[in-house]
Amino acid sequence: MSEHLSEHAFDLFVNGTVFFDVVFTGLPSLPLRGTEVQASGMGSCPGGIANLAIAASRLGLHTSLAAAFGDDVYGDFCWSTLTEQEGVDLTYSRRFSDWHSPVTVSMVVERDRAMLTHTHPAPVPASELPAAVPDAAIGFAHLDAEPQEWHAKAKRAGMLLFGDTGWDEEEKWSPSLLEQLSDFYCFLPNSDEAMAYTHTNDPHDAVRALAERVPVAVVTCGGQGALALDDRGTGVGAVAAGQRARPDRGGRRVRGRVRARHAARLAAAAAARVRQPVRGAVGSAGRRLARRARLGRHHRLARPDSGQGGRRVRARRRAGRHLRFHR
């Protein structure tokens, strides 16, 4: 895999929306009208597609991101964090004056989250970002009802495309989104999105329907883990970090169980790298992330840990992390 990646200018190219995220953790419940709820933890960071870009960069992948950024303080923070602290390439991104950067407040309750977001339409059509398709081995894109020309171009160029989607506020669940999956290798919606787009009432049925359209379908299920199925019928049941993979609801024993368990641990380790605070984990949430990171420590990932490039990566990690927890 590393030999394949080295043939390209970038290991990973990601395209989507970057949000300025404010995250509250340890909430006993969501706030109700006229009430105030105290959070035990708080953090701020570039969010949205930036989460994936940061995780990939910290795992040693040469990562490029295409997104719109405002020229406000939120855009300044996200841009400088991605370039100066995380080593993410923003050649294919653009900054716009007089445009308010997207902002999200995320509230975590019972291992799942609810979000409040403020956005304005992007200054340019999504089709103009990126202006050109980068030379990358793997691509990740956010899908919506409007098809993007660069998806087909990237596939023809040999880029392996992964995609996710977001909640349709109008709840139209346009079938055009699923039609776009012909250009993609893997699709990763959450359970609510997957059921809505496939018109099913169960995540297991949804992942089966999606596996008919893409080689690999993954449906995330919050704190319960994820469901995955490929076009050969190989899949796993709900898998969370540290848990054993289970056969799917039909009772089939799955050949991919061991790989899925390792993948779940690796995903937890990647999530811990994204959310690691500046001077070690703070509070119970930080300790949980540290434990999850230890679950994946036996994986040997291809990353530049030697030579000048490796020294830069290690120095950047020592310099600080973008998610800042407050007591």
C-alpha positions, 0 to 999 in steps of 0.5 A, a space after each residue: 500500500 505504501 508503495 502505491 501511495 508514494 507514486 502520487 503527489 498526495 496520499 489523500 485528498 479530501 473535499 468538503 466543508 470545514 467548520 469551526 467546532 465548539 464541543 461540549 462533553 460530559 453533559 447529563 442531558 441536552 439543554 431544555 428551554 429556559 434551562 442551563 446545563 453544565 458541561 464537564 469538558 469543552 474543546 474547540 477545533 477545526 471540524 467537518 472534513 478537517 477531522 479526517 484531514 487531521 487524523 490522516 496527517 497525524 498518521 503520516 499521510 501527505 494530505 491535501 484539503 479543498 474547502 472554502 474558508 472565511 477571512 474572519 477569526 474562525 477562518 483564521 483559526 482553522 487555516 493556521 491550525 491546519 497548515 502550521 500545526 497539522 501539516 495539511 496542504 491547502 493548495 486547493 482551498 480558497 479564502 473569501 472576504 465577507 463570508 462567515 465561516 461555518 460554525 458548529 456547537 456539538 453536545 455529547 450526551 450518552 456517547 452520542 452527539 447533537 449539533 447546532 450549526 450556523 452556515 451561509 451558502 459558500 461564495 462559489 459553487 461546490 463544483 469550483 472546489 477543487 478547480 483541478 483534480 489533485 494527483 492523489 491515491 485516495 480521495 474523500 468527498 462529501 456527497 449532496 444532491 448536486 453531482 460534482 464533476 470532479 468525482 468522475 474525473 478522479 475515478 478515471 485518473 485512478 483515485 480510490 474514492 470514499 464518500 459520506 453525506 450529511 443530514 438533509 434538512 428538507 428531508 427530500 433524500 434525493 435519489 440522485 445522491 445514491 446514483 453518484 455512488 457509481 464513482 465511489 469505492 466506499 460510502 459511509 453514512 450514519 444509520 439515520 441517513 442510510 435508512 432515509 436514503 434507502 427507505 428502510 427501517 433498520 440499519 442492517 437492511 440499509 447497509 445491505 441496500 447500499 452494498 448493492 451500489 458500492 464495493 464497500 458500504 459502512 453505516 455508523 451507529 453512534 456509540 454502538 459501533 458500525 455495520 459494514 458489508 462489501 459487494 461479496 456479502 462479507 461484512 461485520 455487525 456492530 463493532 466498537 473499539 475493544 469489542 469482538 466483531 459479531 456476525 450479522 443479524 442473519 447469523 452468518 459467520 463472517 470471514 472479515 471478523 478479525 480484520 474488522 476488530 483490528 479496523 475498529 481499534 485503528 479507527 479509535 486510535 485515529 479518533 484519539 489522535 484527532 482529539 488529543 489535547 495539548 498537555 495530555 488528556 484532561 478529565 474522564 473524557 481524555 482518559 477514555 481517549 487515551 485508553 482507546 489509543 492504547 488499544 490500537 498501539 500494536 498497529 504499525 502504520 506507514 509514517 515518516 518516523 525517520 529522517 528529516 520528514 519524520 523529525 518534522 512530524 514528531 516536532 509538530 506533535 510535540 508542539 501541541 494539538 488543535 483540540 484545547 480542553 478546558 477545565 
